Amino acid sequence: MSYKKRGPSPEADIAQNRLQGIKQVEPAFDFGNGLTSNAYELLIKAVITDIQTYNGLLTTADGLGTQIDTEEQKLKDFSSRILNAIGSKYGYDSIEYEKAGGIRTSDYKRNSKTTTTSTTK
């Protein structure tokens, strides 16, 4: 399952437009309590940078997820080949084959539904 990447932030777009408008009125504003043009610009840039970092990490995570899927498939194939090698060496009805995780041929359940139709005339 991959996460959805984030597009441009509507909040950042609104803030950038607001900043441009405020700079038309007062180029370097400082309204006190940390409400400055520099603080506003830094916060806008931080949001944009965080979105870019987030999207980059998602791309990396998706790539790693694909790599894990590939490695799991290789591991499944290798495990199957190992089990077949044990079966070939010791026999498919051996204790060794069962210890390796296989099901011995003598332990297979046979279909109990035998359809013997006897027609007597």
TORMARSE-636002 format. One line per field, with one value per residue: y, z, x of N, C-alpha, C, O, CB in turn; residue number from 1. Coordinates in steps of 0.02 Angstrom, whole numbers, plus 50000, padded with zeros to 5 digits. Glycine has a CB too. Layout:
! residues N
n.yy	[Y | ...]
n.zz	[Z | ...]
n.xx	[X | ...]
ca.yy	[Y | ...]
ca.zz	[Z | ...]
ca.xx	[X | ...]
c.yy	[Y | ...]
c.zz	[Z | ...]
c.xx	[X | ...]
o.yy	[Y | ...]
o.zz	[Z | ...]
o.xx	[X | ...]
cb.yy	[Y | ...]
cb.zz	[Z | ...]
cb.xx	[X | ...]
milo	[NUM | ...]
END
This chain:
! residues 121
n.yy	[49942 | 50103 | 50268 | 50422 | 50550 | 50719 | 50866 | 51035 | 51147 | 51216 | 51308 | 51360 | 51423 | 51522 | 51593 | 51639 | 51725 | 51816 | 51867 | 51931 | 52031 | 52103 | 52147 | 52241 | 52344 | 52365 | 52342 | 52278 | 52214 | 52221 | 52171 | 52147 | 52027 | 51921 | 51924 | 51945 | 51991 | 51911 | 51798 | 51749 | 51718 | 51619 | 51519 | 51486 | 51437 | 51328 | 51243 | 51212 | 51149 | 51040 | 50969 | 50933 | 50853 | 50752 | 50695 | 50648 | 50553 | 50463 | 50416 | 50349 | 50254 | 50182 | 50126 | 50046 | 49960 | 49890 | 49828 | 49744 | 49659 | 49593 | 49529 | 49446 | 49360 | 49297 | 49233 | 49145 | 49063 | 49010 | 48941 | 48843 | 48774 | 48726 | 48640 | 48547 | 48496 | 48432 | 48336 | 48266 | 48214 | 48141 | 48081 | 48096 | 48048 | 48045 | 48067 | 48173 | 48259 | 48297 | 48363 | 48472 | 48545 | 48497 | 48399 | 48235 | 48105 | 47994 | 48049 | 48120 | 48164 | 48061 | 48068 | 48042 | 48020 | 47904 | 47855 | 47727 | 47652 | 47535 | 47441 | 47343 | 47224]
n.zz	[50000 | 49953 | 50007 | 49977 | 49883 | 49926 | 49856 | 49802 | 49939 | 49986 | 50089 | 50098 | 49975 | 49988 | 50095 | 50036 | 49938 | 50022 | 50092 | 49987 | 49958 | 50079 | 50083 | 49982 | 50044 | 50162 | 50161 | 50250 | 50374 | 50549 | 50671 | 50803 | 50941 | 50871 | 50745 | 50606 | 50443 | 50403 | 50487 | 50441 | 50307 | 50328 | 50389 | 50287 | 50191 | 50264 | 50269 | 50133 | 50107 | 50195 | 50137 | 50016 | 50065 | 50127 | 50014 | 49946 | 50036 | 50031 | 49901 | 49914 | 50010 | 49939 | 49839 | 49918 | 49969 | 49853 | 49828 | 49940 | 49915 | 49801 | 49854 | 49948 | 49863 | 49800 | 49912 | 49944 | 49831 | 49844 | 49965 | 49928 | 49835 | 49918 | 50001 | 49905 | 49871 | 49990 | 49991 | 49876 | 49914 | 50036 | 50019 | 49988 | 50082 | 50201 | 50371 | 50383 | 50280 | 50328 | 50445 | 50388 | 50350 | 50255 | 50191 | 50220 | 50099 | 50139 | 50231 | 50167 | 50149 | 50092 | 49970 | 50035 | 49975 | 49884 | 49737 | 49706 | 49603 | 49602 | 49501 | 49502 | 49417]
n.xx	[50042 | 50034 | 50066 | 49980 | 50052 | 50085 | 50022 | 50049 | 50035 | 49884 | 49871 | 50000 | 50008 | 49908 | 49964 | 50083 | 50032 | 49967 | 50078 | 50147 | 50054 | 50051 | 50182 | 50178 | 50114 | 50187 | 50352 | 50451 | 50384 | 50341 | 50247 | 50254 | 50267 | 50328 | 50273 | 50330 | 50395 | 50502 | 50489 | 50367 | 50397 | 50495 | 50417 | 50328 | 50417 | 50464 | 50353 | 50337 | 50460 | 50450 | 50344 | 50403 | 50507 | 50432 | 50365 | 50478 | 50525 | 50418 | 50432 | 50553 | 50517 | 50418 | 50498 | 50581 | 50486 | 50448 | 50569 | 50577 | 50467 | 50515 | 50629 | 50568 | 50498 | 50606 | 50660 | 50555 | 50558 | 50687 | 50674 | 50583 | 50660 | 50761 | 50687 | 50646 | 50771 | 50807 | 50706 | 50742 | 50865 | 50844 | 50723 | 50548 | 50464 | 50526 | 50586 | 50674 | 50635 | 50511 | 50551 | 50612 | 50506 | 50420 | 50281 | 50258 | 50241 | 50168 | 50086 | 49991 | 49823 | 49702 | 49574 | 49420 | 49303 | 49255 | 49192 | 49111 | 49018 | 48900 | 48812 | 48679 | 48592]
ca.yy	[50000 | 50163 | 50329 | 50472 | 50607 | 50783 | 50917 | 51101 | 51163 | 51275 | 51356 | 51395 | 51468 | 51579 | 51632 | 51674 | 51781 | 51865 | 51899 | 51977 | 52088 | 52142 | 52180 | 52299 | 52397 | 52377 | 52293 | 52239 | 52228 | 52192 | 52189 | 52126 | 51958 | 51875 | 51930 | 51983 | 51966 | 51857 | 51738 | 51726 | 51687 | 51557 | 51469 | 51465 | 51395 | 51266 | 51200 | 51188 | 51102 | 50979 | 50932 | 50903 | 50798 | 50699 | 50661 | 50612 | 50493 | 50415 | 50384 | 50302 | 50199 | 50141 | 50088 | 49995 | 49911 | 49849 | 49787 | 49692 | 49611 | 49553 | 49486 | 49394 | 49311 | 49258 | 49191 | 49092 | 49017 | 48976 | 48893 | 48787 | 48736 | 48691 | 48585 | 48496 | 48464 | 48385 | 48281 | 48226 | 48179 | 48094 | 48052 | 48139 | 48016 | 48037 | 48110 | 48234 | 48302 | 48325 | 48411 | 48532 | 48581 | 48466 | 48351 | 48170 | 48078 | 47948 | 48088 | 48153 | 48139 | 48037 | 48087 | 47989 | 48012 | 47858 | 47843 | 47660 | 47641 | 47465 | 47434 | 47273 | 47216]
ca.zz	[50000 | 49952 | 50030 | 49925 | 49887 | 49936 | 49806 | 49832 | 49996 | 49976 | 50142 | 50080 | 49919 | 50017 | 50135 | 49991 | 49909 | 50075 | 50105 | 49933 | 49966 | 50137 | 50064 | 49941 | 50090 | 50209 | 50139 | 50305 | 50430 | 50615 | 50710 | 50872 | 50960 | 50821 | 50681 | 50561 | 50374 | 50401 | 50519 | 50396 | 50250 | 50351 | 50401 | 50221 | 50162 | 50302 | 50247 | 50065 | 50114 | 50227 | 50087 | 49969 | 50101 | 50134 | 49950 | 49932 | 50079 | 50005 | 49843 | 49940 | 50043 | 49887 | 49808 | 49965 | 49971 | 49793 | 49838 | 49989 | 49880 | 49758 | 49896 | 49977 | 49810 | 49793 | 49972 | 49936 | 49780 | 49872 | 50015 | 49891 | 49805 | 49973 | 50021 | 49853 | 49877 | 50048 | 49968 | 49828 | 49948 | 50087 | 50000 | 50005 | 50136 | 50256 | 50431 | 50369 | 50239 | 50372 | 50489 | 50349 | 50338 | 50203 | 50212 | 50194 | 50053 | 50174 | 50273 | 50127 | 50160 | 50031 | 49962 | 50063 | 49933 | 49829 | 49704 | 49677 | 49584 | 49585 | 49470 | 49502 | 49375]
ca.xx	[50000 | 50074 | 50033 | 49970 | 50096 | 50051 | 50033 | 50063 | 49993 | 49841 | 49887 | 50063 | 49992 | 49871 | 50011 | 50128 | 49995 | 49957 | 50142 | 50161 | 50010 | 50073 | 50245 | 50161 | 50096 | 50243 | 50402 | 50480 | 50338 | 50352 | 50188 | 50266 | 50252 | 50355 | 50238 | 50374 | 50397 | 50551 | 50459 | 50315 | 50431 | 50526 | 50365 | 50303 | 50470 | 50468 | 50297 | 50352 | 50516 | 50425 | 50305 | 50451 | 50541 | 50381 | 50357 | 50540 | 50526 | 50369 | 50462 | 50603 | 50481 | 50388 | 50552 | 50602 | 50431 | 50455 | 50629 | 50559 | 50425 | 50559 | 50670 | 50524 | 50485 | 50668 | 50665 | 50505 | 50584 | 50745 | 50649 | 50554 | 50715 | 50794 | 50644 | 50650 | 50837 | 50802 | 50665 | 50780 | 50920 | 50822 | 50659 | 50491 | 50426 | 50573 | 50580 | 50713 | 50593 | 50460 | 50585 | 50627 | 50444 | 50380 | 50230 | 50276 | 50191 | 50124 | 50041 | 49939 | 49755 | 49672 | 49504 | 49378 | 49244 | 49266 | 49128 | 49106 | 48948 | 48887 | 48746 | 48656 | 48532]
c.yy	[50062 | 50223 | 50379 | 50531 | 50671 | 50831 | 50983 | 51116 | 51224 | 51328 | 51395 | 51443 | 51531 | 51624 | 51671 | 51735 | 51836 | 51903 | 51950 | 52041 | 52133 | 52179 | 52240 | 52359 | 52416 | 52324 | 52250 | 52252 | 52192 | 52216 | 52168 | 52054 | 51907 | 51878 | 51975 | 51952 | 51907 | 51792 | 51707 | 51689 | 51620 | 51501 | 51443 | 51418 | 51328 | 51217 | 51171 | 51137 | 51037 | 50937 | 50898 | 50845 | 50738 | 50660 | 50622 | 50548 | 50441 | 50379 | 50332 | 50241 | 50153 | 50098 | 50032 | 49940 | 49863 | 49802 | 49730 | 49639 | 49564 | 49505 | 49431 | 49340 | 49266 | 49210 | 49132 | 49040 | 48976 | 48923 | 48832 | 48743 | 48696 | 48630 | 48529 | 48460 | 48414 | 48324 | 48236 | 48185 | 48124 | 48059 | 48095 | 48108 | 48009 | 48085 | 48176 | 48284 | 48335 | 48377 | 48476 | 48572 | 48553 | 48419 | 48285 | 48142 | 48029 | 47984 | 48125 | 48123 | 48119 | 48059 | 48030 | 47977 | 47967 | 47842 | 47776 | 47649 | 47568 | 47461 | 47361 | 47269 | 47153]
c.zz	[50000 | 49974 | 49973 | 49936 | 49894 | 49881 | 49840 | 49887 | 49980 | 50028 | 50126 | 50023 | 49944 | 50055 | 50091 | 49959 | 49961 | 50089 | 50050 | 49939 | 50023 | 50121 | 50019 | 49986 | 50134 | 50195 | 50195 | 50367 | 50494 | 50660 | 50784 | 50884 | 50907 | 50754 | 50634 | 50491 | 50369 | 50431 | 50473 | 50337 | 50270 | 50362 | 50335 | 50189 | 50198 | 50281 | 50179 | 50067 | 50144 | 50179 | 50037 | 50001 | 50108 | 50070 | 49930 | 49974 | 50055 | 49944 | 49864 | 49971 | 49992 | 49852 | 49853 | 49971 | 49912 | 49800 | 49887 | 49956 | 49836 | 49798 | 49929 | 49926 | 49799 | 49851 | 49967 | 49886 | 49808 | 49923 | 49982 | 49861 | 49859 | 49994 | 49969 | 49854 | 49934 | 50027 | 49920 | 49863 | 49995 | 50069 | 50025 | 50060 | 50198 | 50314 | 50418 | 50328 | 50281 | 50419 | 50453 | 50331 | 50283 | 50232 | 50178 | 50150 | 50088 | 50220 | 50233 | 50143 | 50093 | 50029 | 49984 | 50022 | 49874 | 49799 | 49670 | 49663 | 49564 | 49559 | 49468 | 49461 | 49389]
c.xx	[50045 | 50032 | 50028 | 50018 | 50056 | 50071 | 50051 | 50012 | 49950 | 49855 | 49950 | 50051 | 49956 | 49920 | 50060 | 50094 | 49984 | 50022 | 50159 | 50117 | 50031 | 50137 | 50234 | 50146 | 50155 | 50296 | 50432 | 50438 | 50360 | 50295 | 50195 | 50246 | 50274 | 50320 | 50277 | 50372 | 50446 | 50523 | 50407 | 50345 | 50463 | 50475 | 50337 | 50354 | 50475 | 50413 | 50312 | 50409 | 50493 | 50384 | 50351 | 50488 | 50494 | 50373 | 50419 | 50545 | 50476 | 50397 | 50513 | 50569 | 50448 | 50440 | 50576 | 50549 | 50434 | 50514 | 50614 | 50516 | 50467 | 50601 | 50629 | 50509 | 50547 | 50676 | 50616 | 50530 | 50642 | 50723 | 50619 | 50608 | 50752 | 50753 | 50645 | 50718 | 50838 | 50762 | 50702 | 50834 | 50894 | 50757 | 50602 | 50447 | 50470 | 50558 | 50617 | 50672 | 50540 | 50490 | 50600 | 50564 | 50400 | 50328 | 50247 | 50221 | 50144 | 50074 | 49988 | 49872 | 49726 | 49599 | 49460 | 49315 | 49261 | 49199 | 49132 | 49033 | 48940 | 48815 | 48728 | 48592 | 48498]
o.yy	[50070 | 50227 | 50377 | 50556 | 50675 | 50836 | 50985 | 51100 | 51277 | 51388 | 51456 | 51498 | 51587 | 51685 | 51728 | 51788 | 51895 | 51964 | 52005 | 52096 | 52195 | 52236 | 52286 | 52416 | 52474 | 52267 | 52189 | 52296 | 52140 | 52273 | 52172 | 52023 | 51855 | 51838 | 52033 | 51895 | 51859 | 51738 | 51646 | 51635 | 51571 | 51444 | 51383 | 51365 | 51277 | 51157 | 51111 | 51086 | 50983 | 50876 | 50840 | 50793 | 50681 | 50598 | 50568 | 50496 | 50381 | 50319 | 50277 | 50185 | 50092 | 50039 | 49976 | 49882 | 49803 | 49744 | 49673 | 49579 | 49504 | 49446 | 49375 | 49281 | 49206 | 49152 | 49076 | 48980 | 48916 | 48868 | 48776 | 48681 | 48639 | 48575 | 48470 | 48400 | 48359 | 48268 | 48175 | 48128 | 48068 | 48011 | 48127 | 48139 | 47969 | 48135 | 48229 | 48344 | 48394 | 48428 | 48529 | 48625 | 48581 | 48402 | 48279 | 48154 | 48023 | 47954 | 48159 | 48063 | 48158 | 48066 | 47975 | 47928 | 47991 | 47819 | 47770 | 47637 | 47545 | 47477 | 47322 | 47308 | 47138]
o.zz	[50043 | 49961 | 49926 | 49992 | 49871 | 49862 | 49900 | 49880 | 49963 | 50014 | 50137 | 50022 | 49924 | 50050 | 50106 | 49954 | 49946 | 50098 | 50065 | 49926 | 50017 | 50143 | 50016 | 49970 | 50142 | 50216 | 50186 | 50408 | 50492 | 50682 | 50821 | 50842 | 50898 | 50711 | 50624 | 50482 | 50333 | 50402 | 50468 | 50318 | 50233 | 50346 | 50329 | 50163 | 50167 | 50274 | 50168 | 50032 | 50122 | 50180 | 50019 | 49970 | 50098 | 50070 | 49902 | 49949 | 50059 | 49936 | 49836 | 49960 | 50000 | 49837 | 49830 | 49978 | 49920 | 49780 | 49876 | 49968 | 49835 | 49780 | 49936 | 49943 | 49790 | 49842 | 49985 | 49898 | 49796 | 49925 | 50005 | 49862 | 49847 | 50003 | 49987 | 49841 | 49928 | 50042 | 49921 | 49843 | 49994 | 50103 | 50078 | 50081 | 50242 | 50306 | 50440 | 50340 | 50272 | 50432 | 50484 | 50302 | 50267 | 50291 | 50117 | 50162 | 50068 | 50243 | 50262 | 50151 | 50045 | 50081 | 49956 | 50033 | 49820 | 49834 | 49612 | 49709 | 49516 | 49593 | 49433 | 49471 | 49358]
o.xx	[50088 | 49972 | 50068 | 50025 | 49999 | 50129 | 50065 | 49953 | 49976 | 49851 | 49954 | 50079 | 49973 | 49917 | 50076 | 50123 | 49990 | 50021 | 50181 | 50141 | 50030 | 50147 | 50275 | 50161 | 50171 | 50288 | 50438 | 50454 | 50392 | 50294 | 50147 | 50212 | 50242 | 50335 | 50260 | 50351 | 50432 | 50532 | 50403 | 50323 | 50458 | 50488 | 50323 | 50336 | 50489 | 50425 | 50302 | 50405 | 50514 | 50388 | 50340 | 50499 | 50514 | 50375 | 50414 | 50566 | 50490 | 50386 | 50516 | 50590 | 50449 | 50427 | 50588 | 50565 | 50424 | 50511 | 50636 | 50527 | 50455 | 50608 | 50653 | 50507 | 50540 | 50696 | 50633 | 50523 | 50647 | 50750 | 50630 | 50603 | 50772 | 50780 | 50645 | 50721 | 50866 | 50780 | 50694 | 50847 | 50919 | 50738 | 50606 | 50399 | 50454 | 50523 | 50594 | 50676 | 50524 | 50459 | 50601 | 50567 | 50348 | 50330 | 50250 | 50162 | 50086 | 50026 | 49945 | 49866 | 49726 | 49567 | 49463 | 49279 | 49280 | 49153 | 49152 | 48993 | 48970 | 48767 | 48761 | 48545 | 48447]
cb.yy	[50000 | 50175 | 50359 | 50497 | 50611 | 50812 | 50926 | 51157 | 51176 | 51255 | 51319 | 51343 | 51433 | 51555 | 51586 | 51627 | 51757 | 51830 | 51846 | 51943 | 52065 | 52096 | 52130 | 52283 | 52375 | 52375 | 52329 | 52257 | 52207 | 52212 | 52157 | 52172 | 51950 | 51806 | 51958 | 51985 | 52022 | 51877 | 51756 | 51784 | 51735 | 51569 | 51499 | 51526 | 51431 | 51281 | 51240 | 51247 | 51133 | 50997 | 50979 | 50955 | 50823 | 50729 | 50712 | 50656 | 50513 | 50451 | 50437 | 50336 | 50226 | 50185 | 50133 | 50025 | 49946 | 49893 | 49830 | 49723 | 49647 | 49599 | 49527 | 49425 | 49346 | 49305 | 49231 | 49122 | 49056 | 49027 | 48926 | 48814 | 48782 | 48738 | 48610 | 48528 | 48517 | 48419 | 48307 | 48271 | 48228 | 48130 | 47981 | 48152 | 47948 | 48048 | 48074 | 48215 | 48261 | 48269 | 48381 | 48514 | 48652 | 48428 | 48375 | 48121 | 48043 | 47899 | 48137 | 48147 | 48192 | 47959 | 48107 | 48005 | 48081 | 47793 | 47900 | 47604 | 47689 | 47418 | 47466 | 47246 | 47220]
cb.zz	[50060 | 49882 | 50090 | 49925 | 49825 | 50005 | 49760 | 49777 | 50059 | 49977 | 50209 | 50061 | 49867 | 50063 | 50182 | 49936 | 49882 | 50139 | 50109 | 49865 | 49978 | 50198 | 50030 | 49895 | 50133 | 50283 | 50105 | 50317 | 50411 | 50645 | 50680 | 50921 | 50973 | 50847 | 50692 | 50587 | 50325 | 50439 | 50588 | 50372 | 50222 | 50416 | 50443 | 50175 | 50164 | 50378 | 50245 | 50020 | 50156 | 50289 | 50050 | 49944 | 50170 | 50155 | 49895 | 49946 | 50151 | 49987 | 49797 | 49991 | 50092 | 49836 | 49791 | 50034 | 49973 | 49731 | 49864 | 50049 | 49838 | 49716 | 49950 | 50003 | 49745 | 49789 | 50035 | 49913 | 49718 | 49905 | 50060 | 49835 | 49769 | 50034 | 50031 | 49784 | 49887 | 50110 | 49935 | 49776 | 49987 | 50152 | 50026 | 49943 | 50114 | 50231 | 50494 | 50332 | 50181 | 50413 | 50516 | 50286 | 50322 | 50154 | 50193 | 50252 | 49994 | 50216 | 50314 | 50051 | 50197 | 50025 | 49889 | 50135 | 49909 | 49851 | 49654 | 49723 | 49527 | 49647 | 49400 | 49575 | 49303]
cb.xx	[49952 | 50104 | 50070 | 49897 | 50143 | 50068 | 49972 | 50061 | 50035 | 49767 | 49895 | 50117 | 49948 | 49814 | 50050 | 50154 | 49927 | 49931 | 50198 | 50148 | 49940 | 50083 | 50292 | 50101 | 50036 | 50219 | 50458 | 50556 | 50268 | 50423 | 50127 | 50228 | 50177 | 50351 | 50166 | 50446 | 50417 | 50615 | 50428 | 50272 | 50485 | 50565 | 50310 | 50291 | 50537 | 50462 | 50231 | 50372 | 50571 | 50383 | 50256 | 50501 | 50564 | 50314 | 50340 | 50600 | 50511 | 50304 | 50495 | 50649 | 50428 | 50352 | 50611 | 50616 | 50363 | 50462 | 50687 | 50522 | 50372 | 50604 | 50705 | 50459 | 50465 | 50729 | 50652 | 50437 | 50605 | 50793 | 50596 | 50508 | 50764 | 50805 | 50572 | 50640 | 50893 | 50769 | 50602 | 50812 | 50963 | 50813 | 50652 | 50449 | 50399 | 50644 | 50609 | 50778 | 50561 | 50426 | 50649 | 50664 | 50459 | 50425 | 50157 | 50292 | 50225 | 50166 | 50080 | 49954 | 49710 | 49677 | 49489 | 49359 | 49218 | 49303 | 49111 | 49136 | 48926 | 48898 | 48744 | 48644 | 48550]
milo	[1 | 2 | 3 | 4 | 5 | 6 | 7 | 8 | 9 | 10 | 11 | 12 | 13 | 14 | 15 | 16 | 17 | 18 | 19 | 20 | 21 | 22 | 23 | 24 | 25 | 26 | 27 | 28 | 29 | 30 | 31 | 32 | 33 | 34 | 35 | 36 | 37 | 38 | 39 | 40 | 41 | 42 | 43 | 44 | 45 | 46 | 47 | 48 | 49 | 50 | 51 | 52 | 53 | 54 | 55 | 56 | 57 | 58 | 59 | 60 | 61 | 62 | 63 | 64 | 65 | 66 | 67 | 68 | 69 | 70 | 71 | 72 | 73 | 74 | 75 | 76 | 77 | 78 | 79 | 80 | 81 | 82 | 83 | 84 | 85 | 86 | 87 | 88 | 89 | 90 | 91 | 92 | 93 | 94 | 95 | 96 | 97 | 98 | 99 | 100 | 101 | 102 | 103 | 104 | 105 | 106 | 107 | 108 | 109 | 110 | 111 | 112 | 113 | 114 | 115 | 116 | 117 | 118 | 119 | 120 | 121]
END
